[in-house]
């Protein structure tokens, strides 16, 4: 038997050092759960850079308004837009 508990017939109890060890383990568990909760809160919202490549007409009619709503809701990060250029076509 370890020094953390005492045992007699049908009974086991923690020693003083065993009780102190148990209390510290409980505190570590609470801290670990708190750390995991912090990670989950940060993962629940989108983060990072949004990269978009699409025709200008689509950007103006659909993607632009959608991005505006997105950026208002999730201000962290940024947007990079690259104009889509169909093969064989060039801008005047």
Secondary structure, DSSP 8 states (H G I E B T S, - for coil): --TTEEEETTEEEE-HHHHHHHHHHHHHHHHHHHHHHHHHHHHSS--SEEEEEE-HHHIIIIIHHHHHHHHHH--SSEEEEEE---TT----
